[in-house]
Amino acid sequence: LTVAIAERYNVMTTPLSGPSSPSAAVTSSSTRQHPLPVSTEKEGLVHYLSLRVLRLSKPAFGIGTPISVDKGDLPGALHFSATSFNQNVVEDTASMPQKRALLSSGLVIVPESHAPAIPGVESFGLSEFLALPSTFGDIYVGETFVCYISTSNDGEHPVSNLIFKAEIQTSKGRYPLLDNSKDPMSDLTPGRSFDNVVRHHLSEAGGHVLVCSVGYTTHTNEQLHLRKFFKFQVTNPLAIEANVTPIPNGYLVSAEMTNQTSAALFVEQLEFSPDAAFTVQEISRQSMTSVPLPNFELPALPIIRPSGTRQALFRLQYASLASPDLTSSTLGSLKLQWRTQLGATGVHTTDALRITPRNSKPVHLLISKVPAVLRLKKAFVVEVQVINNTEDTIIPRVSMAKQQKSGASAISVIGAGGKSLKPIPSFGRSSFELVLLPLEPGLQVLTGIRLHDSLSDQTYEFNNLMTLLVERE
């Protein structure tokens, strides 16, 4: 759309090349150019062809300076409402060829009435015009980079056997965008151009280089090669920080997203793609507490303002609770889809969240059942599984590890003297119950469980088994 308007109505657009390049001046020499190209062509070599590259992006809202006057002032009789003033501007500039083209195309609609639709709208700076980009602008990870490549014959003689190539180079590899080497263009006569629109989904941050080249044969059978480089930076629009907390039969994943752009982002989709060993459920504040919150709603499609944040919480449970896969070292990845103010879409998937497999120890404890609501200073029972990952039978005895007063746990075990369990065969498991007493409210960590194998005389200590929410009466 940007290129179509630029070609038809001679509206100023922004190429990627710099003002020092012959391809920089597309429609206006006063346009800001960014970024500057690095050319490998020899000095003094005159090419028949020229390369022009423009980034295609959404337009912006046209913002004007509001002009308002008091009715008692000299121009008050002109009734300078916003609508009449904008129509006067259109009528005054209708003699320009560009404005006549805009009016005839229907892109600008002249209101029939001079009366403003909303009282006081004359002080509102937003006009009915859309402004085409005057700079290269910012580009972010997750967006699709779209650019228009035009190769034109500016010489006086035709050229033949044209091979066009375009690719994006990053620190991780090369990504081809255009290549007609298997079917070269037969000829390109003077005044004609070969135009292409190429796209590339940006999945990594850092420096990117767009390499455009064309090889051709002149009318004197001389083979020439024109190549240009265009550099640009890609940044992350969102800073994502994820925390993983073990829970019975799974994990809690909390994600905090911060908008690092200069404009608001509309989060259209937010989901967690779990590993095959897990199932996922997004939970809200309403489902995390037994206290009713009648007027609380979590917005499904929020807007994150610049430097603003949004939090999300996911519960991951083992797909098979009877025989959970404890070998998995990844939980999954977070996928986000957003839109900018004028509808440009971005999609980004984070790297997989990694964890330490729960079977990494010879003997492991897994909290398999816990009450939904925990009250302060009221005992409750949890079910614990002992998993034997060794090739030998174990006879475990469970007790509480001695803790210093400064690091005493806020959850006490009733009957901390110890409990002997039945023998557990190789790669087997056994369950037992623990009676716990919460001593402080809030989020408390169950820690300090010790398991001693009487056969091998090995002792295992388990800290940070899970986090429990203790509520007051």
Secondary structure, DSSP 8 states (H G I E B T S, - for coil): -HHHHHHHH-----BSS-TTSTTS-SS-TTS---S-EEE---TT---SEEEEEEE----EEEE-------TTSGGGGG---HHHHHHHHHHHTTTSHHHHHHHHHTSS---S-SS-SSTTGGG--EEEEEE--SS----BTTBEEEEEEEEEE-SSS-EEEEEEEEEEEETTEEEEEEE-TTS-EEEE-TT-EEEEEEEEE--S-EEEEEEEEEEEE-TTS-EEEEEEEEEEEEB-SEEEEEEEEEETTEEEEEEEEEE-SSS-EEEEEEEEEE-TTEEEEEE-GGGG-SS--TT----SS-EE-TT-EEEEEEEEEES-SSS--TT--EEEEEEEEEE-TT--EEEEE---EE---TTSSSEEEEEEE--S-EETT--EEEEEEEEE-SSS-B-EEEEE----GGG--SEEEETTT-EE---B-TT-EEEEEEEEEE-S-EEEEE--EEEEETTTTEEEEE---EEEEEE--
